[in-house]
Amino acid sequence: MNKNKINKNYWAYIAVFVMLFSPFIFTSCDDNTSDGGEITITSVFLEDVNSSVPDRLVTFARLGQLLRIEGSGFTGLKKIYINGYSSYFNPVYVTDTSLLVNISGDTPTIEAEEAVRNTIRLVNNNNEFVFDFEIRSAAPRVDNISNTLPLAGETITVSGSGLTEVTKVVFPGNVEVTEGIVSDTDGEFFTVTVPAGVSEEGGSLFIESANGGAYSPAYFNFKKGVILDFDGNGTHGYFGSATGMIFPADLANTPVGVGNMSHGTYVPHRPVRIASFAAATNRDSEVFTSGSESWRTQFSSYIPTSTPLDQVAFQFDVYVPEPWVGSGYLQILLINNFNGGEWTNGVYNYVPWIVNGEVKAFQTEGWTTVTVPFNKFYRFSDGEFTFEDLLAYREGATYKNFGIFFNNSDIKLSNVTGTSSETEFPSSATSVNVYTDNWRIVSLDTPTYSDFPE
């Protein structure tokens, strides 16, 4: 058996211990009594036990990653500087020819002084050695897309971290955009114009930036996920004679929105025939699917029934042209078995004007996508549930209509946050305009991007 392979696997598994316990064991070697001799670095390896190559020879690494450095003269090592930043290491994992060191998240990258940028410097009492090695920021990440069902030619904002100097965006259908991408200098977002020809099968966005590549969740332009768009996809259900029931005559189709426009017909959650909603009331308006739809039939070929519910979501597009603040919320219902105002069981309450426990006016310029993972619905919020559990819940209901209430009752902050609080937001009469459209079920699965494709 290859001795070098055994040695490298040993280092890779030692790396697990180092990563788990580094906050407790990583100390500098200033107490090492050896002065040390001449130092050299010959190679740097990335330690990643989750990779098919757990000990990989590399020419660059990212913040937070674990390195194994090979060379000579490491006995008596006093300091390791990465991009000029003094990096802690454990002498237990230092031999004369090999050592382990984590790249601290505090290590400067593009802001490092030019003389020390992209270098590793080893120091003992008598010698030092500088090795050229590229240090990159943490991998970029996509957290949100402002509108996941936009029209071609519209601009979207993609938010996350590490999104610095984005040079390419690949849309589903392998449609590439390399022009007109505007990146935030802090890497928190970028904007891009949606091209024509994006696949209606939907999928992930792929981005390339100065920090590397990243994928979004696979929910962009997933038109097959639509359960109701009021334009023929899905069936609008309505019944009875309640004042708040939204009938076809209550729907609107006048083009509205700035930047991201409406798609044909949409639902006003305060129909024009109702001037305002009184305080301390529930079920002020209600809009449903027909209840005849089968989510199992529609989605099981796209979303395996074994998928955890934190990886499946309800998405809808919302437009709020004037500030919405202080009163009212949308209650999203998995089935038609509620009277309004519940904060339990198969519902989720959308209150966008409460942010971090404080009141903050909510308003959109154009249509914006809201994503609610199904594990946020109260019935499925405590435990490990799968898509099968959700399907079974709906299939066992007497009234299978999926829908949305507009409620205007008092709100306890504890219900919103799930933590103890005496704060309550009393309701008041409201004439706010809230519109939704394109109700859909999507997967939150995100492809894995690697700097080193296998």
C-alpha positions, 0 to 999 in steps of 0.5 A: 500500500502507498505510504504517502496515501496513508499519511495524507489520509491520516492528516485529513482525518486529524483535520476533523479533530482540528476543525472541531476543537480549534477554538480550544486548542489553537495557540501560538508557539511563542513558548517553543524553546527551539530557535529553529533553522532554515525554513522552506515551503514546498507545497500547500494542501487543502484538508477537506474530509467531505471531498473525494480528495480529502488532502488536495494540492492547491494553489489557493484557498479561502477564509475558514479553510484548513491547510496542510503545509509541507516543507522543512525547518518547521521545528521551532516555528514561532509565527505564521502570517497569512496575508500579514495576519498572525494566524494561530496554530497548534504545535501538536500538529507541527512536525519538521516537515508538515503543519496544519493551520486554519485560515482565520475568517479575520484574515484580510484579502483584497484589503491586505497591504499589497506587499503581503497580499497572497502570501504565507510567511513562516517565522522562527527566532532566526529565519523566515520564509515567504511563500506566494499563495492566493488567499480568497474571501469566503465562497460567494452565497446566494440567499435571495432573488427579488423576483423569481418569475420575472418577465424578460427584460426586467431587472432583478436583484440577487442578494447574498454574501461575497457577490463581489465583481460578478462577471457572469450569470447563467440562467436556466436553459444555459442562457448566459449574461455577461453585460450590464451586471452591477455589483455592490462594492460590499458584495451583498447584492448585484442587479442583472437584466433577465434575458429572453429564452430562459427555460420554463423548466426553471432551475438555479442561477449560476454566478461567477464572481471575483470570489468564485462561483455559486448557485441559487436555489432551484426555484428560478422561473419554475412555472411548472410549480404554479398552483394558481395564477388567475390566468388559467394555471390552476383553478380559482375557487369561490363559494358562498356569499360572504362579503370577503369572498373574492369572486372573479369580478373582484380580480384585477388586470390593470398593469401595475408595478414599477420595474417588475410588472404584473402578469395579467390577472392578479388578486387584490386582497382588499377588493375595490368594493370594500373601502376599508377593513375594521379593526379587530376583525379576521377573514376580512377577505379570502381567496382560494384554489378550487380544492380539486388540485393534486399536489402529489400528481403535480409535484412528486416528479419534481420534488421527491416526497422524502424531501425535508420540508425546509427544502420545499416552499410556497412562493408568491409575488406581492405588490404593495404600492403604498406603505403597509404598517401597523395593522393587517396580515396575510394568513396562508392556509394549507387547507380550508379549515380555519376561521381566521386569526389562528397562529397554529396548525396548517397556516403561516401568517405573513406580517412583513411590517414587523422586522426584528420585533419592531414596526417598519413600513413595508412597501414594494416598488414592483412585484417582489417574490416571497418565499415561505419554507413549509417548515415555517407553517406552524403545524410543521415547525417543530419536528422533522417533516417531509413533503410526504407529511404535507401531502398526506395532511392536505389529502386527509382534509375535507376541504382541500382548498389552499388559500389566503385570508386578509386578517386585521386582528391584534397581533402578539409579538410572541406569536410572530417570533415564537419567543416570550414577549409582552408586546402587542400590536393593536389593530386599526382600521386599514385600507391598505392595498395588497396584491398577490399573484403566481402562487407556486410550490418550489424546491429550495434545493441548491446545487453544490459548487466546488472550486475543484470539480471532480 
